[in-house]
Amino acid sequence: MGSLHVSSNATQHSKLE
């Protein structure tokens, strides 16, 4: 489940940029 959370975080970061 931890890996799934990391993937979500990366997507959010891209949106911020």
DOKEDO-897055 format. One record per residue (C-alpha): residue number from 1; residue in three letters; x, y, z. Coordinates in steps of 0.1 Angstrom, whole numbers, plus 5000, padded with zeros to 4 digits. Example, Ala and Ser with C-alpha at 12.3 -4.5 7.8 and 13.67 -1.06 7.14 Angstrom:
BEGIN
   resi   resn   east   north     up
      1    Ala   5123    4955   5078
      2    Ser   5137    4989   5071
! end
This chain:
BEGIN
   resi   resn   east   north     up
      1    Met   5000    5000   5000
      2    Gly   5029    5023   5007
      3    Ser   5040    5022   4970
      4    Leu   5005    5032   4959
      5    His   5007    5063   4981
      6    Val   5040    5073   4966
      7    Ser   5026    5071   4931
      8    Ser   4997    5094   4941
      9    Asn   5021    5119   4956
     10    Ala   5042    5121   4924
     11    Thr   5011    5129   4904
     12    Gln   5000    5156   4927
     13    His   5035    5171   4926
     14    Ser   5033    5173   4888
     15    Lys   5000    5191   4889
     16    Leu   5015    5217   4913
     17    Glu   5043    5224   4889
! end
